[in-house]
Amino acid sequence: MKFRVSLVAVIATVLALATSAFAQDRRDVRLAEDIGRSITSYARLTIFDDINATVENGMVVLTGKVTMPFKKDDLEKRISKVDGVRTVRSDIGVLPVSQYDDELRYRVSRAIYGNPSFWNYAAMANPPIHIIVEGGHVTLAGVVNSNVERMLARSLATGLGELSVTNALKTDAEIRSE
C-alpha cells in the first residue's frame, strides 16, 4: 500500500511540474506577443532596422541591428516597461554611419518594393522585408509568402553595388513551423 501512495505522490508531483512549466510557456508566449506589438508599434523603426526578441521565464533578449543609437535605447526602454518582463538583455547592434551604405539601402529598397510582385508588401504599415546594410554587405531579413518571393527579393538586391547579399528571409510556412 505504501508503494501505491508513493507512486501517486510522484505522479502528482510530475503533473504539477508539467502544468507549471506549461503555464510558464503560455505566459512567455503571451509576453512575446506583447513585446512584438511594442516593437512593431515603435514609430521610428524602418525597413532598414531589424529587431528580434526571445523570451524565457520573463527574461527578454533583444537582437538585431538599428541605424541610429537612440533607437536601441528607445527599444530597450519600451520593452522593459512591458508588463511581465523581468529583465532585458540587449544585443542590438548599431550600424555605422556611411553615405555609401545609405545610398545602397535606398537602391535595394527601390528595387524590391518597386517591383510589382512586392507592391502589396510596400503598401503595408510595417513592410515585412528588412534591408540591413553594413559596410556594403546586404542582409535581407523578414518574412515573405513563398520561396519564389524569397528568391526574387535576393535577385532584385543583387547587382546594385553591394559586396554581398545574404538572404535571411523566411516564408510564412517556416515561421509557423518554428
Helices and strands as residue ranges (DSSP letters): H 2-40, E 50-56, E 59-66, H 69-80, E 87-94, H 99-113, G 116-118, H 119-122, E 129-134, E 137-144, H 147-156, E 164-171, H 172-177
